[in-house]
Amino acid sequence: METNVYSRYFEAQANFSGVERRGAHVLLISDSEAGMISYRVAVSFFPHENALDFAISYDAYFEKEIFRAPGRRSKKRESAFLEALRPEIDAIAAGLGATVDWSHPLNEARLG
């Protein structure tokens, strides 16, 4: 079962498919199946043309698996992954010539 452990929108700077992206949706995703647990970080850059525009563009979605092992979800493990979320997302973004502005969130964090 896939669960969004963390989800939040931030201001960002990127350009994909010739479209300027001013927002980023940042996620920590847990997936458990048949006794295996995995965690992925993900970021989706979207246009965010005004304060109400949260239309996600799936042509600018990127993710990276950061953990896979036998077991179940763990609050202690998830806390450590949340601490590592920003550096992981920053590394993905840097490789794409993009940035996430962590000091300017666009909504409250959602924890699941």
C-alpha positions in Angstrom: 0.0 0.0 0.0 1.4 3.4 -1.0 1.2 6.2 1.5 2.3 9.9 1.2 4.3 10.2 4.5 5.0 13.9 3.8 3.6 16.3 1.2 4.1 20.0 0.8 4.2 22.7 -1.9 7.0 25.2 -2.2 8.0 28.1 -4.5 10.6 26.9 -7.0 12.4 27.9 -10.2 12.7 25.5 -13.1 12.0 25.2 -16.8 10.7 22.0 -18.5 9.2 21.5 -21.9 9.7 25.2 -22.5 7.4 26.1 -19.6 8.6 28.1 -16.6 7.8 26.3 -13.3 7.4 28.4 -10.2 6.2 25.7 -7.8 7.3 22.3 -6.5 5.3 19.6 -4.9 7.7 17.7 -2.6 6.8 14.2 -1.3 8.1 11.4 0.9 6.3 8.2 -0.2 6.2 4.8 1.6 5.2 1.6 -0.2 4.7 -1.7 1.6 3.8 -5.0 0.0 4.4 -8.6 0.9 6.6 -7.8 3.9 8.8 -5.3 2.0 8.9 -1.6 2.7 10.3 1.1 0.4 10.6 4.8 0.7 11.0 7.3 -2.2 11.5 11.1 -2.4 9.7 12.8 -5.2 9.3 16.3 -6.6 7.0 17.6 -9.3 7.6 21.1 -10.7 4.5 23.0 -11.9 3.7 26.4 -13.4 2.1 28.0 -10.3 1.0 31.1 -12.3 -1.0 32.5 -9.5 -1.8 31.9 -5.8 -4.6 29.5 -6.7 -2.7 27.5 -9.4 -1.7 24.1 -8.1 -2.2 22.2 -11.3 0.5 19.5 -11.3 2.4 18.9 -14.6 3.4 15.3 -14.9 6.1 16.0 -17.5 8.3 17.4 -14.6 8.0 14.6 -12.0 11.1 13.0 -10.6 11.7 10.5 -7.9 14.4 8.5 -6.2 14.2 5.4 -4.0 16.1 5.9 -0.8 15.3 2.7 1.1 14.1 -0.8 0.5 14.2 -3.7 3.0 12.0 -6.3 4.6 9.8 -4.8 7.3 7.1 -2.3 8.1 6.7 1.5 8.5 8.6 2.9 11.4 8.1 6.4 12.9 11.8 6.5 13.8 12.9 5.6 10.3 10.5 8.1 8.8 11.8 10.8 11.0 15.3 10.2 9.7 14.0 10.2 6.1 12.3 13.5 6.7 15.6 15.0 7.9 17.2 13.8 4.7 14.4 15.0 2.5 15.7 18.4 1.6 19.2 17.3 0.6 17.8 14.5 -1.5 15.3 16.8 -3.3 18.1 19.5 -3.7 20.3 16.9 -5.4 17.5 15.9 -7.8 16.7 19.5 -8.5 20.4 20.5 -9.0 20.8 17.7 -11.6 17.9 19.3 -13.5 19.0 22.9 -13.3 16.1 23.6 -10.9 15.8 24.9 -7.3 13.2 24.5 -4.5 12.8 27.6 -2.3 12.4 25.9 1.1 11.9 29.2 2.9 8.7 29.9 0.9 6.1 27.1 1.4 2.9 27.5 -0.5 0.8 25.4 2.0 1.0 23.6 5.3 2.8 20.2 5.4 0.6 17.1 5.2 1.8 14.1 7.2 0.3 10.7 6.5 
